[in-house]
Amino acid sequence: MKVVGTDKIDKFSRKYDRSRKPLAEWLKKTRAAKWTKFADVKATFGTVDNPAGNEYIFNVGGNNFRLVALVVIVKETVLIKAIMTHEEYSKKYRIRINNEGPMGGAAVRKSCSKTRVCSVPADWNGLVTRTRPSLRPVTNDTEHAEAMEMLEKLAGVPAMNKAQSDFFEVLSDLIAKYEARRWFIDTAGISVIDVLKSLMDDHKMNASDLGRLLGNDRTLGYKILTGKRKLTTEQIKILADTFKVSTDLFIE
């Protein structure tokens, strides 16, 4: 999956240093994800919630943080909307949901239907005219914010036509390239074992559960998690299929 809005990860992890590693783990797993439906998202992140439309709420770092994103499965793209502590989520976000509804999906479409400013052109020329910067490489934070705003509006379209779909793909690529330069999130330090433990935690699995999954051997999970046994090619395929991610995630 392509992930945009990584500036929010950078900003939040600077404010809450203890969130840095779990957010990097979330990013690494999401980029490796292979999702075609909600059940696939749930297979990767066992505690994810989908309150409405294409809005998803991810638990990050156990029960400490919440990441809100729009998941556009047909475009294999995730737009990060907000990251909060558990307390911020409980006090602010849930109140907003009760009063206004979720950020994405039907709620976005309902909001956009009330104003021409929020409407999304159906043709390529209209999209280019409406977008600032006018579909060229993003060069600064102001242009990034404007491009993200248009991308979010497109994400709220219930069924994008070809022009909208192509525009979404090009614009999201431009945003992702800028973010890679501007807010580099280092995931190289997240090991295979880190990722595996993170996936297990999100599904409340223990070492014995892992052993049974990979070889019907309760001791196998412990040996893998402690580095005494390497994952085989077949075991990597089992993990990738179980958690709906690329096999690359389990290869050092």
N, C-alpha and C positions, 0 to 999 in steps of 0.2 A: 504494500500500500504506500502511496505517496502521502506524506504528512506535511501540512503547512500550518503556519501559526506557531512555529517553534520559538518565536520571540517571547512567547508567554512562558515557555519552559525556562528560557534563559533568565527572564526577570524574576520568576517565582523562586528558582533555585538560588539566586543571589540573595533573596530576602530570607529564604528558609533553607539553610545549607543542608539540613538533614533530608531534604526532598531531592537532592541532586541525583543520588544513585537510583532510587526507585523511579524517578522520572526518566532517567536515561534507560533503565530497563524497559519501561513502558514504551519508549520510542523505538528501541531496538526490536521489541516483539511486534509492534504495530507495523513497522516497515517490512518485516518479514512475513506478515500475515497474508493469508490467502482466503479472502472472504467473499462469499456469494449470497449470503443470507444472514439473518440475525443469529441463527443457531451456530454459525461459524464464529461469529464474534464472541459468543458465549463460550465456545470451545477454547478460545484463547484466553479470554478474561472471564472467569467463572462468576464474578460478582457484578458484571456490567449490567446496567439498567437502560431500558429504551422507553422513556416515558411517552414519547409521541414522535411520529414522523421519522426523520433521520437524525434526531438528537439522541446521543448516547452519553451516559454518565459512568465514568470509570473510577473505581476505587484504586488508589495508588498508595503504595507504602503501607499495606495493611489497611487500617481504618483511619489513617491520618490525613489523607488528602483526597480531593475529588477533582477530576479532570472532565470538563464538559466539551464535547466535540460533535460536529456534524459529520456523519459517516455517509459518503456518497458511494455506495457499493458499486454501482454501475460504472463509475469512473475511477474506481480503486483509489479513492482519495479521502483523507481525513482532515477536516478543518478544526483546529483547536480553537475553542471559543473562550474558555476560562479555566483557570486552575485556582482552587481554594483549599484552605484547611478544612477539616471536618467541621470545626466550629463556624467558620464563615459560611459554609454550605448550609448548615442547619439554620443559621440565623437569617441569612440574606437570600440565598438562592431558592430555598423551599418556599419562602414567603412570596417571592416573585412569581414562582410557578403557580401558586394558589391564586394570585391576583391577576396575572397576565398570561399564564400558560407557558409551555416550554419555548426555548429559543428557536428550534428548527422545525422542519417539516410543515405540517398543516398550520402551525402558529405563524411561521414566517409568511406563508402564502396568504393567510388571513390578514396579516398586518400590511403586506404589500398591496393587497387588493383595495386598500383604502386610500392610496396615494399614488400619483403618477411617478413621483420621485423614486419609489421603491419598485416600480414595474420593471420588467425585464424585456427588452426588445426581442423579437422572434427571428430577426434577420441579422446576418453578419455585419453589414454596414451600420445598422442601428446599434449593435453591441459595441463596435469600435468607436462610434461617435460618443456613446454614453460613458465609456470607460476613460478614466484618467489614472495613469498615463495611457495614451492611446495605443495600447497593445505594443509596447516597446519594452526593452529591458528595464526592470525596476532599478532605480539608481539611488533612492534615498528612502527614509522611513515614512515620509508623507505619501510618496507614491505607493509604498508598500501597504499602508493603511487603506488607501483608496482602492487598490487592486483587491485587497482582501474583502472589502465591502461589496464590490461587484461579484466576487466569487461566492460570497455567502448568499447573495440574492439569487444567483444561478442555482445554488444548492437547494433553494426553496422551490424551484420549479418542479411540479409534480412529475412531468415527463418531458425532459428536454428534447427539442427537435435537433436535427443534425447540426445546424449552425450554432445553436446554444451549446451542444455537446462538444463540438470542435473548439469553440471559443473557451469553454471551461478548461479543456485540456491544455490549450496553449497558455492561457493566463495562469493556471496553477503551476505549470512548468517554470514560467518567468518568476513567479513568487518563490518557488522552491529554490531556484538558482540564487536569488538574492539572499534568502535566508541562510543558505549554506555558506555564503561569504560573510554575512553580517552577524549571524548568531550561530556559530558552529557549536553543536552539542556533541561532545565526545562520548561515543558509545564503545570505543575500541577497548576500554578497560573493563567492560562487562563481559565476563567469561561465560563459557558454555554452562558451567555449574551454577553461576549466578542466575542465568536465564532459566535454567531448569528448576532451581529452587523457587524462583519467583512464580513460575507457572504452577508448580505444585502448591505453593502457599495459597494462590488464588482459587485453587480447586480443593483446598483442604486435604491434600494428599500427603502421606508420610512415606518414609523410605520403603516400608513394606509394600505399600500400594504401588510404588514405582517398580519394585522388583517383580510383582505379579503382572504388571502391565507389560514389562519387557521380556520376561522369561519364565513366568510362573515360579519364581524363586524369591522368597522374601528377603534373602540376604543380598541379592544382586543390587537392589537399590542403594543400600548402605555402601557397598563397594564402589559404585559409580559416583555417588555424592562425595565420597572421601578421596577420590582419585586413584583408588586401588584397581579399578577396572575401567577401561576405555569403552566408549560406546561403539558398537559395531554398526556396519552399514544398515543392517536390517533393523536394529534398534532405533537408529536415527529416523528411518522411514516410519516406524511405528509412532514415534514421538511427533513427527511432522504431521502425520495423518490425524493423530488424536487431538492435537492442539491447533490444527489448521494453520500451519505456518510453513515457511520454506525449510527444506532440509539444511540450508546454509546456516541457519540459526544454531545448529548443534555441531558445527564443524569449526574447530579452532583455526 
